[in-house]
Amino acid sequence: MAIHKILIVDDSPTERYYLTDILVKNGFSVSTAENGEDALLKMRADRPELILMDVVMPGANGFQVTRSIARDPELSA
């Protein structure tokens, strides 16, 4: 199965910009989130097939968000 929808989660605007630029130029549909809470909302709305997430972020870090995803039947399916 080809991956078409990617969610980038990073508190750095620069990192989000560069990753988005590279992926869009290669034909991917990309959405971004700047923190863990925003990522969970975008996941429910966009249903990405791949998530590229920073581990060290203010608020909910990447590990906490990953645990939230695993515990949520709607997101972990």
C-alpha positions in Angstrom: 0.0 0.0 0.0 1.4 3.4 -1.0 1.5 6.1 1.7 -0.2 9.3 0.5 -1.1 11.2 3.7 1.6 12.2 6.2 1.3 14.2 9.4 4.4 16.0 10.6 4.4 16.9 14.3 7.2 19.2 15.4 7.4 22.3 17.5 10.0 23.8 15.2 8.5 25.8 12.3 11.7 25.3 10.4 11.6 21.5 10.6 7.9 21.5 9.6 8.6 23.7 6.6 11.6 21.7 5.3 10.0 18.3 5.8 6.7 19.5 4.2 8.6 21.0 1.2 10.5 17.7 0.6 7.5 15.5 0.9 5.1 17.6 -1.2 7.7 17.8 -4.0 7.7 14.0 -4.0 3.9 13.8 -4.3 2.7 13.3 -0.7 -0.2 15.1 0.9 1.1 16.6 4.1 -0.5 18.2 7.2 1.3 19.6 10.1 0.9 20.0 13.8 3.1 22.1 16.2 2.3 20.1 19.4 0.9 16.8 20.6 -2.6 18.1 21.3 -2.9 19.6 17.8 -1.6 16.3 16.4 -4.4 14.3 18.0 -7.0 16.7 16.6 -5.4 16.5 13.1 -5.3 12.7 13.3 -9.0 12.5 13.9 -9.7 14.9 11.1 -7.2 13.8 8.4 -6.5 10.1 9.2 -2.9 10.1 8.1 -1.2 6.9 7.0 2.2 7.9 8.4 3.2 10.2 11.3 6.6 11.8 11.6 6.8 13.1 15.2 9.4 14.9 17.2 10.0 13.3 20.6 11.0 16.5 22.5 8.1 19.0 22.4 6.6 21.3 25.1 3.3 20.0 26.6 2.6 16.4 25.5 5.9 15.0 24.1 6.1 12.4 21.3 6.1 9.5 23.7 3.0 10.7 25.5 1.2 11.3 22.2 2.1 7.8 21.0 0.7 6.3 24.2 -2.5 8.3 23.7 -2.8 7.0 20.1 -2.3 3.4 21.2 -5.0 3.7 23.9 -7.6 5.3 21.6 -9.4 2.6 19.6 -10.4 5.2 16.9 -6.8 6.3 16.3 -5.1 2.9 16.7 -7.2 1.1 14.2 
